[in-house]
């Protein structure tokens, strides 16, 4: 779903750590992480479903991406 060997949780954690060091406020950080996560999802079907939800929040993206990961295992 993401690059080989990467899971959603580790990807989000890494991005949040980087963002905190760069001084993002919490809302900016969530928006930036959400955008990066959406861009890096390789499964077109999942990306399409996520982009269909208007104003989707980071937690919803993470929850749905985790579910897809679990289903694919």
Secondary structure, DSSP 8 states (H G I E B T S, - for coil): --STT--HHHHHHHHHHHHHHTT--HHHHHHHHHHHHHHH---HHHHHHHHTSTT--HHHHHHHHHHHHHHH-
